[in-house]
Amino acid sequence: MKLNYRKICRSNEGVSEVIGGLLLITIVVSFMTSLILISTNYIDMQENIVNSNMEACKRFIDYLNNLFIGNAPPVISDPHPTPGEINVPKAPVCSVFVSDSDDSQLFVTFFFYPSGDSDSVVTPEGYHKESFVVGNNTVVKCVDSLATTSNTVYYWKVSVSDGHQTVNSDKYYFTTKAADPSNAPPKILEPIWPKDNVTGVQLSPPAYLFVSDTDSDSLTVNFYLLGKDVGWDEGSVNVDSSSHGPVKVTHNLAHATGDGMQYYWFVIVSDGTNVVRSDNYYFYTLSISTPT
């Protein structure tokens, strides 16, 4: 049988042309698809960037509106003791009414100054302060634990922030009542626990100390706890001191709930006439070691 090589070659050439054409089409389609995908991804990326920038601008505009236009500042009113009040008991409970028309959460800080001078140094910061976080329309109370001397002028003020604006009160002042020389003040006695930066103290520990009173007066022992920039009134214990001897007083520091945190606590003891403030007693909860 005689093969027609010319015809076969022409046939193969046709097949090659078809295959080549298909390969070219495949390459072109793949290239165009890649371009489309790249373009789509680029457009999506640009849209994401634009949307992110627009969201950031919106948040900034909202912040400016809250700060300068839409956000009303908090209000401080009704201070007690009233400014200039006299014959105030020692270590009085100072209070203000705080409100905010935007119904914001409020950050309230009390500043207490030493006797007769609002600028004297009593702590490294120049004052004693305690802070609270409260809701709108709240009476906030805090004991002026520096005001423990009779017939003495003390100063205090309050700062309130709603997260956008901060308002400071005037500097208020009051005068403590004169001492009764016939009445002896109560005493705060050892042992006292926790203290001296002791470590590994359980959360919400039962703190204790001893008190006595030579006049056998009924005593009220108020416990106070302070953490970082915040303080708590932990409540009071009534004590019968008629035995004249030391009486152990125990009370849980319920707000000492942070693991590995430093706290300090103190007490104010009153016999109805005289008031005595203890030292500050520092301790660490559970997992932390005393700094070297």
VEXTI-791260 format. One record per residue (C-alpha): chain; x, y, z; residue number from 1. Coordinates in Angstrom, 3 decimals, m for minus. Example, Ala and Ser with C-alpha at 12.3 -4.5 7.8 and 13.67 -1.06 7.14 Angstrom:
<recs>
+-------+----------+----------+----------+-----+
! chain !        u !        v !        w !   n !
+-------+----------+----------+----------+-----+
!     A !   12.300 !   m4.500 !    7.800 !   1 !
!     A !   13.670 !   m1.060 !    7.140 !   2 !
+-------+----------+----------+----------+-----+
</recs>
This chain:
<recs>
+-------+----------+----------+----------+-----+
! chain !        u !        v !        w !   n !
+-------+----------+----------+----------+-----+
!     A !    0.000 !    0.000 !    0.000 !   1 !
!     A !    1.389 !    3.340 !   m0.953 !   2 !
!     A !    1.148 !    6.113 !    1.607 !   3 !
!     A !    0.368 !    9.676 !    0.566 !   4 !
!     A !    2.931 !   11.529 !    2.738 !   5 !
!     A !    1.963 !   14.920 !    1.357 !   6 !
!     A !   m1.631 !   14.452 !    2.385 !   7 !
!     A !   m0.655 !   13.184 !    5.831 !   8 !
!     A !    1.671 !   16.132 !    6.407 !   9 !
!     A !   m0.989 !   18.580 !    5.351 !  10 !
!     A !   m3.336 !   16.822 !    7.753 !  11 !
!     A !   m0.803 !   17.027 !   10.605 !  12 !
!     A !   m0.181 !   20.664 !    9.848 !  13 !
!     A !   m3.915 !   21.284 !   10.263 !  14 !
!     A !   m3.998 !   19.490 !   13.574 !  15 !
!     A !   m0.969 !   21.442 !   14.780 !  16 !
!     A !   m2.600 !   24.693 !   13.805 !  17 !
!     A !   m5.729 !   23.736 !   15.702 !  18 !
!     A !   m3.760 !   22.711 !   18.804 !  19 !
!     A !   m1.633 !   25.839 !   18.607 !  20 !
!     A !   m4.733 !   27.961 !   18.329 !  21 !
!     A !   m6.286 !   26.283 !   21.330 !  22 !
!     A !   m3.103 !   26.773 !   23.351 !  23 !
!     A !   m2.981 !   30.438 !   22.378 !  24 !
!     A !   m6.614 !   30.907 !   23.356 !  25 !
!     A !   m5.925 !   29.173 !   26.696 !  26 !
!     A !   m2.950 !   31.427 !   27.376 !  27 !
!     A !   m4.899 !   34.559 !   26.469 !  28 !
!     A !   m7.889 !   33.514 !   28.591 !  29 !
!     A !   m5.625 !   32.710 !   31.560 !  30 !
!     A !   m3.844 !   36.043 !   31.216 !  31 !
!     A !   m7.119 !   37.966 !   30.994 !  32 !
!     A !   m8.518 !   36.059 !   33.975 !  33 !
!     A !   m5.428 !   36.941 !   36.006 !  34 !
!     A !   m5.768 !   40.581 !   35.024 !  35 !
!     A !   m9.419 !   40.566 !   36.031 !  36 !
!     A !   m8.629 !   38.910 !   39.385 !  37 !
!     A !   m5.771 !   41.296 !   40.062 !  38 !
!     A !   m7.962 !   44.257 !   39.166 !  39 !
!     A !  m10.797 !   42.949 !   41.330 !  40 !
!     A !   m8.493 !   42.354 !   44.307 !  41 !
!     A !   m6.958 !   45.790 !   43.874 !  42 !
!     A !  m10.385 !   47.415 !   43.735 !  43 !
!     A !  m11.496 !   45.462 !   46.803 !  44 !
!     A !   m8.349 !   46.463 !   48.640 !  45 !
!     A !   m8.846 !   50.103 !   47.739 !  46 !
!     A !  m12.483 !   49.916 !   48.821 !  47 !
!     A !  m11.410 !   48.418 !   52.160 !  48 !
!     A !   m8.870 !   51.182 !   52.662 !  49 !
!     A !  m11.435 !   53.853 !   51.808 !  50 !
!     A !  m14.045 !   52.273 !   54.096 !  51 !
!     A !  m11.507 !   52.003 !   56.927 !  52 !
!     A !  m10.511 !   55.649 !   56.514 !  53 !
!     A !  m14.145 !   56.719 !   56.385 !  54 !
!     A !  m14.888 !   54.780 !   59.583 !  55 !
!     A !  m11.899 !   56.372 !   61.323 !  56 !
!     A !  m13.041 !   59.821 !   60.182 !  57 !
!     A !  m16.561 !   59.072 !   61.429 !  58 !
!     A !  m15.259 !   58.045 !   64.852 !  59 !
!     A !  m13.120 !   61.165 !   65.034 !  60 !
!     A !  m16.072 !   63.373 !   64.048 !  61 !
!     A !  m18.251 !   61.636 !   66.659 !  62 !
!     A !  m15.533 !   62.264 !   69.236 !  63 !
!     A !  m15.346 !   65.950 !   68.306 !  64 !
!     A !  m19.137 !   66.231 !   68.397 !  65 !
!     A !  m19.228 !   64.642 !   71.834 !  66 !
!     A !  m16.341 !   66.752 !   73.028 !  67 !
!     A !  m17.426 !   70.144 !   71.751 !  68 !
!     A !  m21.047 !   69.977 !   70.652 !  69 !
!     A !  m23.176 !   67.019 !   71.657 !  70 !
!     A !  m21.670 !   66.084 !   75.040 !  71 !
!     A !  m22.720 !   68.067 !   78.091 !  72 !
!     A !  m20.246 !   68.277 !   80.980 !  73 !
!     A !  m21.051 !   66.595 !   84.290 !  74 !
!     A !  m22.389 !   68.690 !   87.170 !  75 !
!     A !  m21.250 !   68.742 !   90.817 !  76 !
!     A !  m23.699 !   70.034 !   93.422 !  77 !
!     A !  m24.886 !   69.873 !   97.045 !  78 !
!     A !  m21.550 !   69.489 !   98.874 !  79 !
!     A !  m21.563 !   68.284 !  102.477 !  80 !
!     A !  m20.265 !   69.504 !  104.844 !  81 !
!     A !  m21.521 !   72.799 !  103.455 !  82 !
!     A !  m18.703 !   75.215 !  102.546 !  83 !
!     A !  m17.490 !   77.047 !  105.642 !  84 !
!     A !  m19.431 !   74.830 !  108.068 !  85 !
!     A !  m18.155 !   74.772 !  111.669 !  86 !
!     A !  m18.401 !   72.257 !  114.533 !  87 !
!     A !  m18.029 !   69.398 !  112.068 !  88 !
!     A !  m17.170 !   66.006 !  113.612 !  89 !
!     A !  m13.661 !   64.784 !  112.970 !  90 !
!     A !  m13.149 !   62.509 !  109.962 !  91 !
!     A !  m16.520 !   63.509 !  108.483 !  92 !
!     A !  m18.239 !   61.847 !  105.574 !  93 !
!     A !  m17.917 !   64.315 !  102.680 !  94 !
!     A !  m20.383 !   63.998 !   99.832 !  95 !
!     A !  m21.510 !   65.591 !   96.585 !  96 !
!     A !  m24.314 !   64.962 !   94.117 !  97 !
!     A !  m23.050 !   64.236 !   90.599 !  98 !
!     A !  m25.175 !   64.233 !   87.455 !  99 !
!     A !  m24.794 !   64.193 !   83.684 ! 100 !
!     A !  m27.496 !   65.053 !   81.144 ! 101 !
!     A !  m26.015 !   62.499 !   78.709 ! 102 !
!     A !  m26.501 !   59.756 !   81.324 ! 103 !
!     A !  m22.787 !   58.912 !   81.153 ! 104 !
!     A !  m20.853 !   56.784 !   83.601 ! 105 !
!     A !  m18.982 !   59.142 !   85.913 ! 106 !
!     A !  m15.463 !   58.960 !   87.365 ! 107 !
!     A !  m15.364 !   60.819 !   90.684 ! 108 !
!     A !  m12.208 !   61.685 !   92.629 ! 109 !
!     A !  m12.118 !   63.268 !   96.079 ! 110 !
!     A !   m9.065 !   65.316 !   97.054 ! 111 !
!     A !   m8.428 !   65.911 !  100.760 ! 112 !
!     A !   m5.866 !   68.399 !  102.013 ! 113 !
!     A !   m4.101 !   68.719 !  105.371 ! 114 !
!     A !   m5.135 !   71.050 !  108.148 ! 115 !
!     A !   m5.440 !   74.733 !  107.368 ! 116 !
!     A !   m3.510 !   74.655 !  104.107 ! 117 !
!     A !   m4.718 !   73.389 !  100.737 ! 118 !
!     A !   m1.178 !   73.321 !   99.312 ! 119 !
!     A !    0.817 !   71.537 !  102.026 ! 120 !
!     A !    2.410 !   68.215 !  101.267 ! 121 !
!     A !    0.869 !   65.275 !  103.101 ! 122 !
!     A !    1.507 !   62.568 !  100.498 ! 123 !
!     A !    3.872 !   62.372 !   97.513 ! 124 !
!     A !    1.033 !   63.829 !   95.426 ! 125 !
!     A !    0.472 !   66.680 !   97.916 ! 126 !
!     A !   m2.908 !   65.406 !   99.097 ! 127 !
!     A !   m4.916 !   62.320 !   99.870 ! 128 !
!     A !   m7.299 !   61.158 !   97.144 ! 129 !
!     A !   m9.846 !   58.435 !   96.610 ! 130 !
!     A !  m11.697 !   57.599 !   93.394 ! 131 !
!     A !  m15.046 !   56.027 !   92.538 ! 132 !
!     A !  m16.929 !   54.985 !   89.395 ! 133 !
!     A !  m20.656 !   55.709 !   89.657 ! 134 !
!     A !  m23.782 !   56.080 !   87.564 ! 135 !
!     A !  m25.656 !   59.262 !   86.766 ! 136 !
!     A !  m27.585 !   61.135 !   89.492 ! 137 !
!     A !  m25.639 !   59.688 !   92.417 ! 138 !
!     A !  m24.681 !   60.951 !   95.858 ! 139 !
!     A !  m21.011 !   60.015 !   96.247 ! 140 !
!     A !  m19.573 !   59.796 !   99.757 ! 141 !
!     A !  m16.024 !   59.611 !  101.043 ! 142 !
!     A !  m14.496 !   59.996 !  104.510 ! 143 !
!     A !  m11.948 !   62.777 !  104.998 ! 144 !
!     A !   m9.496 !   60.586 !  106.856 ! 145 !
!     A !   m7.043 !   63.485 !  107.322 ! 146 !
!     A !   m9.461 !   65.562 !  109.389 ! 147 !
!     A !   m8.647 !   64.084 !  112.794 ! 148 !
!     A !   m7.612 !   67.190 !  114.753 ! 149 !
!     A !  m10.118 !   69.203 !  116.772 ! 150 !
!     A !  m10.955 !   72.845 !  116.014 ! 151 !
!     A !   m9.016 !   72.784 !  112.744 ! 152 !
!     A !   m9.778 !   73.947 !  109.201 ! 153 !
!     A !   m9.638 !   71.303 !  106.450 ! 154 !
!     A !   m9.967 !   71.672 !  102.675 ! 155 !
!     A !  m11.353 !   69.299 !  100.066 ! 156 !
!     A !  m12.556 !   69.273 !   96.471 ! 157 !
!     A !  m14.007 !   66.913 !   93.880 ! 158 !
!     A !  m13.189 !   66.183 !   90.232 ! 159 !
!     A !  m15.735 !   64.467 !   87.940 ! 160 !
!     A !  m15.182 !   63.127 !   84.413 ! 161 !
!     A !  m17.688 !   61.600 !   81.976 ! 162 !
!     A !  m14.909 !   60.285 !   79.730 ! 163 !
!     A !  m15.020 !   63.374 !   77.519 ! 164 !
!     A !  m14.939 !   66.368 !   79.820 ! 165 !
!     A !  m13.653 !   66.872 !   83.364 ! 166 !
!     A !  m15.185 !   69.296 !   85.849 ! 167 !
!     A !  m13.558 !   70.434 !   89.096 ! 168 !
!     A !  m15.471 !   71.756 !   92.077 ! 169 !
!     A !  m14.499 !   74.765 !   94.131 ! 170 !
!     A !  m12.227 !   74.099 !   97.095 ! 171 !
!     A !  m14.560 !   73.531 !  100.026 ! 172 !
!     A !  m13.548 !   73.881 !  103.656 ! 173 !
!     A !  m14.930 !   73.138 !  107.102 ! 174 !
!     A !  m13.806 !   73.432 !  110.721 ! 175 !
!     A !  m13.838 !   70.493 !  113.104 ! 176 !
!     A !  m15.448 !   70.952 !  116.507 ! 177 !
!     A !  m13.447 !   71.630 !  119.648 ! 178 !
!     A !  m12.149 !   68.754 !  121.738 ! 179 !
!     A !  m13.738 !   67.596 !  124.952 ! 180 !
!     A !  m10.821 !   67.491 !  127.450 ! 181 !
!     A !  m12.759 !   65.232 !  129.770 ! 182 !
!     A !  m12.908 !   62.423 !  127.221 ! 183 !
!     A !   m9.919 !   60.301 !  126.278 ! 184 !
!     A !   m9.572 !   59.210 !  122.645 ! 185 !
!     A !   m9.721 !   55.514 !  121.705 ! 186 !
!     A !   m6.556 !   53.554 !  120.998 ! 187 !
!     A !   m5.578 !   51.290 !  118.117 ! 188 !
!     A !   m3.330 !   48.433 !  119.225 ! 189 !
!     A !   m1.251 !   45.562 !  117.866 ! 190 !
!     A !   m1.411 !   42.875 !  116.608 ! 191 !
!     A !   m2.656 !   44.098 !  113.258 ! 192 !
!     A !   m3.027 !   42.016 !  110.084 ! 193 !
!     A !   m2.402 !   42.210 !  107.132 ! 194 !
!     A !    0.379 !   44.803 !  107.170 ! 195 !
!     A !    4.042 !   45.492 !  106.301 ! 196 !
!     A !    3.595 !   44.504 !  102.623 ! 197 !
!     A !    2.909 !   40.891 !  103.566 ! 198 !
!     A !    2.518 !   38.708 !  100.466 ! 199 !
!     A !    0.282 !   35.787 !   99.550 ! 200 !
!     A !   m2.772 !   37.234 !  101.290 ! 201 !
!     A !   m6.041 !   35.573 !  100.266 ! 202 !
!     A !   m8.603 !   37.525 !   98.265 ! 203 !
!     A !  m11.102 !   39.500 !  100.373 ! 204 !
!     A !   m9.082 !   38.779 !  103.526 ! 205 !
!     A !  m10.411 !   39.115 !  107.086 ! 206 !
!     A !   m8.400 !   42.072 !  108.420 ! 207 !
!     A !   m8.123 !   42.582 !  112.160 ! 208 !
!     A !   m6.676 !   44.823 !  114.850 ! 209 !
!     A !   m7.334 !   45.643 !  118.524 ! 210 !
!     A !   m8.959 !   48.744 !  120.038 ! 211 !
!     A !   m9.542 !   50.037 !  123.544 ! 212 !
!     A !  m11.045 !   53.068 !  125.304 ! 213 !
!     A !  m10.341 !   54.134 !  128.888 ! 214 !
!     A !  m13.756 !   55.837 !  129.176 ! 215 !
!     A !  m15.529 !   52.576 !  128.234 ! 216 !
!     A !  m17.297 !   54.407 !  125.404 ! 217 !
!     A !  m18.992 !   52.452 !  122.639 ! 218 !
!     A !  m16.691 !   52.521 !  119.642 ! 219 !
!     A !  m17.354 !   52.512 !  115.929 ! 220 !
!     A !  m14.541 !   51.120 !  113.766 ! 221 !
!     A !  m14.803 !   52.013 !  110.066 ! 222 !
!     A !  m12.693 !   49.989 !  107.614 ! 223 !
!     A !  m11.427 !   51.493 !  104.356 ! 224 !
!     A !   m9.588 !   49.777 !  101.484 ! 225 !
!     A !   m7.655 !   51.418 !   98.677 ! 226 !
!     A !   m6.268 !   49.948 !   95.471 ! 227 !
!     A !   m4.783 !   51.647 !   92.443 ! 228 !
!     A !   m6.659 !   54.955 !   92.020 ! 229 !
!     A !   m9.810 !   53.665 !   93.665 ! 230 !
!     A !  m11.106 !   53.348 !   97.222 ! 231 !
!     A !  m13.903 !   51.544 !   99.034 ! 232 !
!     A !  m15.757 !   52.037 !  102.299 ! 233 !
!     A !  m15.763 !   48.456 !  103.570 ! 234 !
!     A !  m18.235 !   49.101 !  106.354 ! 235 !
!     A !  m18.088 !   49.460 !  110.134 ! 236 !
!     A !  m18.060 !   47.374 !  113.298 ! 237 !
!     A !  m19.579 !   48.496 !  116.614 ! 238 !
!     A !  m17.468 !   47.613 !  119.639 ! 239 !
!     A !  m18.287 !   47.402 !  123.345 ! 240 !
!     A !  m15.183 !   48.621 !  125.181 ! 241 !
!     A !  m16.615 !   48.415 !  128.703 ! 242 !
!     A !  m14.007 !   45.826 !  129.659 ! 243 !
!     A !  m11.308 !   48.551 !  129.344 ! 244 !
!     A !   m9.033 !   45.949 !  127.806 ! 245 !
!     A !   m8.124 !   45.516 !  124.134 ! 246 !
!     A !  m10.935 !   44.195 !  121.953 ! 247 !
!     A !  m10.207 !   42.359 !  118.708 ! 248 !
!     A !  m12.085 !   43.756 !  115.699 ! 249 !
!     A !  m12.266 !   41.720 !  112.474 ! 250 !
!     A !  m13.783 !   42.737 !  109.149 ! 251 !
!     A !  m13.467 !   41.367 !  105.596 ! 252 !
!     A !  m11.848 !   43.598 !  103.003 ! 253 !
!     A !  m14.398 !   42.455 !  100.434 ! 254 !
!     A !  m13.124 !   44.529 !   97.504 ! 255 !
!     A !   m9.568 !   43.132 !   97.590 ! 256 !
!     A !  m10.397 !   40.754 !   94.728 ! 257 !
!     A !   m7.499 !   41.317 !   92.305 ! 258 !
!     A !   m4.944 !   38.523 !   92.201 ! 259 !
!     A !   m1.362 !   39.765 !   92.524 ! 260 !
!     A !   m2.439 !   43.291 !   93.478 ! 261 !
!     A !   m1.154 !   45.646 !   96.154 ! 262 !
!     A !   m3.784 !   47.145 !   98.458 ! 263 !
!     A !   m3.731 !   49.149 !  101.636 ! 264 !
!     A !   m6.302 !   49.591 !  104.336 ! 265 !
!     A !   m6.861 !   51.735 !  107.376 ! 266 !
!     A !   m9.479 !   52.269 !  110.059 ! 267 !
!     A !  m11.097 !   55.283 !  111.681 ! 268 !
!     A !  m12.199 !   54.704 !  115.274 ! 269 !
!     A !  m14.719 !   56.993 !  116.937 ! 270 !
!     A !  m15.996 !   57.064 !  120.506 ! 271 !
!     A !  m18.650 !   59.665 !  119.668 ! 272 !
!     A !  m16.380 !   62.526 !  120.744 ! 273 !
!     A !  m12.891 !   61.751 !  119.558 ! 274 !
!     A !  m11.763 !   60.214 !  116.296 ! 275 !
!     A !   m8.514 !   58.337 !  115.677 ! 276 !
!     A !   m7.146 !   57.253 !  112.293 ! 277 !
!     A !   m4.782 !   54.309 !  111.991 ! 278 !
!     A !   m1.696 !   54.095 !  109.793 ! 279 !
!     A !   m1.970 !   52.661 !  106.291 ! 280 !
!     A !   m1.416 !   48.886 !  106.228 ! 281 !
!     A !   m0.115 !   47.503 !  102.908 ! 282 !
!     A !   m0.364 !   43.945 !  101.586 ! 283 !
!     A !   m0.221 !   41.902 !   98.361 ! 284 !
!     A !   m2.803 !   39.334 !   97.338 ! 285 !
!     A !   m1.809 !   35.759 !   96.500 ! 286 !
!     A !    0.602 !   35.378 !   93.590 ! 287 !
!     A !    2.891 !   38.406 !   93.833 ! 288 !
!     A !    6.170 !   38.699 !   95.672 ! 289 !
!     A !    7.367 !   41.792 !   97.504 ! 290 !
!     A !    9.516 !   43.981 !   95.188 ! 291 !
!     A !   13.210 !   43.972 !   96.043 ! 292 !
+-------+----------+----------+----------+-----+
</recs>
